[in-house]
Amino acid sequence: MVKSEERLGILLWFRLSRFYNQNIKKNQSKLKRSWNFDGNV
């Protein structure tokens, strides 16, 4: 049961990371101004 939950968590995290990476590429300057963020996640 734990393995299935971890696997779902990894899949969700991977999708969210891809989604945020796309937004970082689009709004990288805005993120750097507001978050002081590298964009190398």
Sequence and secondary structure as in RCSB ss.txt:
>XXXX:A:sequence
MVKSEERLGILLWFRLSRFYNQNIKKNQSKLKRSWNFDGNV
>XXXX:A:secstr
 HHHHHHHHHHHHHHHHHHHHHHHHHSHHHHHHHH      
